Every structure is written in C-alpha cells, then in structure tokens.
Amino acid sequence: MKLSEQLDAIRAGSAKMIPPEKLSVMTQATRALRESGILKSMIQVGATLPPFLLANVHGQTVSSAAAMGPRGMVLTVFRGHW
C-alpha cells in the first residue's frame, strides 16, 4: 500500500472518531491555512533537514542520523490528540 493510501485511510478513520462539530472546526482551520499560502514556506517532500535529536517512545534521545534507514525517513508531526 502506498503512503498516500495509508494516509487517506488514517484520515477516513479519524473522521469517523472525531465529533462532527470538532471536525468542522478542524476542516475550516486547515482550509484557512492552505489558503494563507503557508504551504509555500513548509518543508517540502525530498528536502534535506539539518541533523536533529528527538526523544523516542522510551524517552531515549535518538539522532536523525541513527534513525535514518537506507531508504530515508518519513517525519510526521502531530499537533495533539482529539
């Protein structure tokens, strides 16, 4: 399954779990951000990031170099949990 298909499935699953009034607010906020032009200043697919450190699920610090596999890395950012 392609990453885009996996992301579509995650979005569809999330939409079923988020109350309609909250989903409406989130959808409107996302639309406003897209229309603002902010996407032009975001990190683009294929961009090279500077080295960084993050905590893993066990609280241990892991470098991007150590986490990078031979095929690269997918970095996702979650704003929170609804």
C-alpha positions as a LaTeX table, in Angstrom:
\begin{tabular}{lrrr}
\hline
Residue & $x$ (\AA) & $y$ (\AA) & $z$ (\AA) \\
\hline
Met1 & 0.00 & 0.00 & 0.00 \\
Lys2 & 1.34 & 3.42 & $-0.95$ \\
Leu3 & 1.93 & 6.05 & 1.73 \\
Ser4 & $-0.76$ & 8.26 & 0.20 \\
Glu5 & $-3.26$ & 5.41 & 0.50 \\
Gln6 & $-2.26$ & 4.80 & 4.12 \\
Leu7 & $-2.70$ & 8.49 & 4.92 \\
Asp8 & $-6.11$ & 8.51 & 3.23 \\
Ala9 & $-7.14$ & 5.54 & 5.37 \\
Ile10 & $-5.93$ & 7.28 & 8.53 \\
Arg11 & $-7.88$ & 10.43 & 7.60 \\
Ala12 & $-11.03$ & 8.42 & 6.93 \\
Gly13 & $-10.69$ & 6.56 & 10.23 \\
Ser14 & $-10.08$ & 9.77 & 12.15 \\
Ala15 & $-13.08$ & 11.45 & 10.56 \\
Lys16 & $-15.28$ & 8.67 & 11.96 \\
Met17 & $-13.95$ & 9.18 & 15.50 \\
Ile18 & $-13.94$ & 13.00 & 15.68 \\
Pro19 & $-17.22$ & 14.63 & 16.69 \\
Pro20 & $-18.77$ & 16.46 & 13.70 \\
Glu21 & $-18.57$ & 19.92 & 15.31 \\
Lys22 & $-14.84$ & 19.48 & 16.03 \\
Leu23 & $-14.19$ & 18.04 & 12.59 \\
Ser24 & $-15.87$ & 21.08 & 11.05 \\
Val25 & $-13.60$ & 23.44 & 13.01 \\
Met26 & $-10.52$ & 21.43 & 12.05 \\
Thr27 & $-11.53$ & 21.34 & 8.38 \\
Gln28 & $-12.12$ & 25.10 & 8.31 \\
Ala29 & $-8.79$ & 25.78 & 10.05 \\
Thr30 & $-6.95$ & 23.53 & 7.58 \\
Arg31 & $-8.62$ & 25.26 & 4.64 \\
Ala32 & $-7.68$ & 28.70 & 6.03 \\
Leu33 & $-4.06$ & 27.62 & 6.49 \\
Arg34 & $-3.86$ & 26.28 & 2.93 \\
Glu35 & $-5.39$ & 29.48 & 1.53 \\
Ser36 & $-2.94$ & 31.63 & 3.52 \\
Gly37 & $-0.03$ & 30.42 & 1.41 \\
Ile38 & 1.78 & 28.88 & 4.39 \\
Leu39 & 2.43 & 25.68 & 2.44 \\
Lys40 & 5.00 & 27.53 & 0.32 \\
Ser41 & 7.23 & 28.02 & 3.38 \\
Met42 & 6.90 & 24.47 & 4.73 \\
Ile43 & 9.45 & 21.72 & 4.42 \\
Gln44 & 8.86 & 20.07 & 1.06 \\
Val45 & 8.94 & 16.40 & 0.14 \\
Gly46 & 12.51 & 15.38 & $-0.56$ \\
Ala47 & 14.02 & 18.31 & 1.37 \\
Thr48 & 17.20 & 17.71 & 3.35 \\
Leu49 & 16.82 & 18.57 & 7.02 \\
Pro50 & 19.67 & 19.54 & 9.31 \\
Pro51 & 20.64 & 16.86 & 11.85 \\
Phe52 & 18.29 & 16.76 & 14.84 \\
Leu53 & 17.63 & 14.87 & 18.08 \\
Leu54 & 14.25 & 13.59 & 19.26 \\
Ala55 & 13.05 & 11.51 & 22.17 \\
Asn56 & 11.69 & 8.09 & 21.26 \\
Val57 & 8.71 & 6.40 & 22.93 \\
His58 & 11.01 & 5.25 & 25.75 \\
Gly59 & 12.29 & 8.77 & 26.44 \\
Gln60 & 15.70 & 8.00 & 24.97 \\
Thr61 & 17.33 & 10.58 & 22.71 \\
Val62 & 17.77 & 9.37 & 19.14 \\
Ser63 & 19.63 & 11.25 & 16.42 \\
Ser64 & 18.18 & 11.64 & 12.97 \\
Ala65 & 21.33 & 10.02 & 11.59 \\
Ala66 & 20.77 & 6.90 & 13.73 \\
Ala67 & 17.07 & 6.73 & 12.81 \\
Met68 & 17.65 & 7.18 & 9.09 \\
Gly69 & 17.43 & 3.93 & 7.20 \\
Pro70 & 18.85 & 3.22 & 3.76 \\
Arg71 & 15.57 & 4.34 & 2.16 \\
Gly72 & 15.23 & 7.58 & 4.06 \\
Met73 & 12.79 & 8.71 & 6.70 \\
Val74 & 9.20 & 9.87 & 6.94 \\
Leu75 & 8.78 & 12.59 & 9.53 \\
Thr76 & 5.29 & 13.36 & 10.78 \\
Val77 & 4.21 & 15.99 & 13.24 \\
Phe78 & 1.09 & 15.53 & 15.34 \\
Arg79 & $-0.35$ & 18.69 & 16.88 \\
Gly80 & $-2.25$ & 16.82 & 19.54 \\
His81 & $-4.80$ & 14.17 & 20.29 \\
Trp82 & $-8.53$ & 14.62 & 19.91 \\
\hline
\end{tabular}
